[in-house]
Amino acid sequence: MKLPLHERERVIIKSREHSRVLRQPIGAFLILTALCTFSIGYLSRDDLSDWLANNADVWMIVTLVLWAVLVIIWSIVPWVRWMRSLIVLTNERIMFRSTYSQGQLQSVGLFTVRDLVAYAKQNNVLTRAGTLDIVMNQGFVRIAHVPSVPYFRSLAMEAMTNLRSNHSVAHTETNSSEEMGS
């Protein structure tokens, strides 16, 4: 996917939501598959009651169709949403699209950011995934499931510092050139 970048904007880091959001869809797939195979195995037995043995083929088809529908709803759709999720840090803004957004890529300019607060649970020592709160004057924006959230925060803070220092240098150069022309 091509990102809508400004003229001098450069990507620092590009990622998607942490893969832990796929635990529930994978678990649902495994449980549904186990239930489906058990049901088909049970329906293929020879010692079924007469009313069930007469319609065993129909019940097998119903089981497979139900399995397919539930796998699409509970496993494939969340996986596709995760594949579309995006978290991008550039030298001018933070862009993100979460799994539950309507598909629009949202962005927050680094000039409007007052602070970045990273939350990571203690049991996520290995992945260090967590939540990033972008604090602005009007409120905050929360980005969930950021992989290695302390590292992402440090990169974003560094980008904010560089952006503000470059802006102040450009601003003072503009002011001094205007004074010379007077």
C-alpha positions as CSV (number, residue, x, y, z in Angstrom):
1,M,0.0,0.0,0.0
2,K,1.3,3.4,-1.0
3,L,1.3,5.9,1.9
4,P,0.1,9.5,1.3
5,L,3.4,11.3,2.3
6,H,4.2,15.0,2.0
7,E,7.0,16.2,-0.1
8,R,9.8,15.9,2.5
9,E,8.2,13.4,4.7
10,R,10.1,10.1,5.3
11,V,9.0,6.9,6.9
12,I,10.9,6.1,10.1
13,I,9.1,2.9,11.1
14,K,6.1,1.0,9.6
15,S,4.3,-1.9,11.3
16,R,1.0,-3.4,11.9
17,E,-0.8,-4.3,15.1
18,H,0.9,-6.9,17.2
19,S,0.0,-10.5,16.2
20,R,-1.4,-11.3,19.7
21,V,-4.8,-10.0,18.4
22,L,-4.9,-13.2,16.3
23,R,-4.9,-15.5,19.3
24,Q,-8.7,-15.6,19.6
25,P,-9.3,-16.2,15.8
26,I,-6.7,-19.0,15.8
27,G,-8.3,-20.5,18.9
28,A,-11.8,-20.3,17.3
29,F,-10.5,-22.0,14.1
30,L,-9.0,-24.9,16.1
31,I,-12.1,-25.4,18.3
32,L,-14.4,-25.2,15.3
33,T,-12.3,-27.6,13.3
34,A,-12.2,-30.1,16.2
35,L,-16.0,-29.9,16.7
36,C,-16.6,-30.3,12.9
37,T,-14.3,-33.4,12.6
38,F,-15.9,-34.9,15.7
39,S,-19.4,-34.3,14.3
40,I,-18.5,-35.8,10.9
41,G,-16.8,-38.8,12.6
42,Y,-19.9,-39.3,14.8
43,L,-22.2,-39.1,11.8
44,S,-20.2,-41.6,9.8
45,R,-20.6,-44.4,12.4
46,D,-22.6,-47.5,11.6
47,D,-24.5,-47.8,14.9
48,L,-26.6,-44.6,14.5
49,S,-30.3,-44.5,15.3
50,D,-32.5,-44.9,12.3
51,W,-33.8,-41.3,12.1
52,L,-30.2,-40.0,12.2
53,A,-28.8,-42.6,9.9
54,N,-31.4,-41.8,7.2
55,N,-30.3,-38.1,7.1
56,A,-26.6,-38.5,8.0
57,D,-25.4,-37.2,4.6
58,V,-27.5,-34.0,5.0
59,W,-26.3,-33.5,8.6
60,M,-22.6,-33.8,7.3
61,I,-23.3,-31.2,4.7
62,V,-24.9,-28.9,7.3
63,T,-22.0,-29.4,9.6
64,L,-19.5,-28.5,6.9
65,V,-21.5,-25.4,5.8
66,L,-21.8,-24.3,9.4
67,W,-18.1,-24.8,10.0
68,A,-17.2,-22.8,6.9
69,V,-19.5,-19.9,7.8
70,L,-18.3,-19.7,11.4
71,V,-14.6,-19.9,10.3
72,I,-15.2,-17.0,7.9
73,I,-16.8,-14.9,10.5
74,W,-14.6,-15.7,13.5
75,S,-11.2,-16.4,11.9
76,I,-10.8,-15.1,8.4
77,V,-12.5,-11.7,8.9
78,P,-10.4,-10.8,11.9
79,W,-7.2,-12.0,10.1
80,V,-8.1,-9.8,7.1
81,R,-8.7,-6.8,9.5
82,W,-5.3,-7.5,11.1
83,M,-3.6,-7.6,7.7
84,R,-5.1,-4.1,6.9
85,S,-4.0,-2.6,10.3
86,L,-1.2,-0.2,10.0
87,I,1.0,1.9,12.3
88,V,3.5,4.3,10.6
89,L,5.8,6.8,12.2
90,T,7.2,9.5,9.8
91,N,9.4,12.5,10.5
92,E,6.2,14.7,10.5
93,R,3.3,12.5,11.8
94,I,2.0,9.3,13.2
95,M,-0.4,7.5,10.9
96,F,-2.6,4.5,11.9
97,R,-5.4,2.3,10.9
98,S,-6.7,-0.1,13.6
99,T,-8.5,-3.4,13.0
100,Y,-11.8,-1.9,14.0
101,S,-11.7,1.4,12.1
102,Q,-13.7,1.9,8.9
103,G,-10.6,1.6,6.8
104,Q,-9.5,5.2,6.8
105,L,-5.9,6.0,7.5
106,Q,-5.9,8.5,10.4
107,S,-2.9,10.7,11.2
108,V,-1.7,12.9,14.0
109,G,0.9,15.6,13.3
110,L,3.9,15.5,15.6
111,F,3.6,19.3,16.1
112,T,0.3,18.8,17.8
113,V,1.6,16.1,20.2
114,R,2.3,17.2,23.8
115,D,3.4,13.8,25.1
116,L,3.4,10.1,24.3
117,V,2.5,7.7,27.0
118,A,3.3,4.0,26.5
119,Y,1.5,1.2,28.5
120,A,2.9,-2.3,28.5
121,K,1.8,-5.1,30.8
122,Q,4.4,-6.8,33.0
123,N,3.7,-10.2,31.4
124,N,4.7,-8.8,28.0
125,V,8.4,-8.7,28.8
126,L,9.3,-10.6,25.6
127,T,7.2,-8.7,23.1
128,R,6.8,-5.4,25.0
129,A,3.6,-4.8,23.0
130,G,1.2,-2.4,24.5
131,T,-0.9,0.7,24.1
132,L,0.3,4.2,23.0
133,D,-1.6,7.3,24.1
134,I,-0.9,10.4,22.0
135,V,-1.6,13.3,24.3
136,M,-2.7,16.5,22.5
137,N,-4.1,19.9,23.6
138,Q,-7.7,18.8,22.9
139,G,-7.5,15.3,24.3
140,F,-5.7,12.1,23.4
141,V,-5.7,9.3,20.8
142,R,-5.2,5.7,21.8
143,I,-3.4,3.2,19.6
144,A,-3.8,-0.3,20.9
145,H,-1.5,-3.4,20.2
146,V,1.6,-1.4,19.2
147,P,4.5,-3.8,18.9
148,S,7.5,-2.9,21.1
149,V,5.7,0.2,22.4
150,P,8.7,1.6,24.4
151,Y,10.9,1.5,21.3
152,F,8.1,3.1,19.1
153,R,7.7,5.8,21.8
154,S,11.5,6.6,21.8
155,L,11.6,6.9,18.1
156,A,8.5,9.1,18.1
157,M,10.0,11.4,20.8
158,E,13.2,11.6,18.8
159,A,11.3,12.5,15.7
160,M,9.3,15.2,17.6
161,T,12.6,16.7,19.0
162,N,14.2,16.7,15.5
163,L,11.1,18.3,13.9
164,R,10.8,21.0,16.5
165,S,14.5,21.8,16.4
166,N,14.5,21.9,12.6
167,H,11.4,24.2,12.7
168,S,13.0,26.6,15.2
169,V,16.2,26.8,13.1
170,A,14.1,27.5,9.9
171,H,12.0,30.0,11.8
172,T,15.1,31.9,13.1
173,E,16.7,31.9,9.6
174,T,13.5,33.3,8.1
175,N,13.3,36.0,10.8
176,S,17.0,37.0,10.4
177,S,16.7,37.2,6.6
178,E,13.6,39.4,6.9
179,E,15.4,41.7,9.2
180,M,18.3,42.0,6.8
181,G,16.0,42.9,3.9
182,S,14.4,45.8,5.9
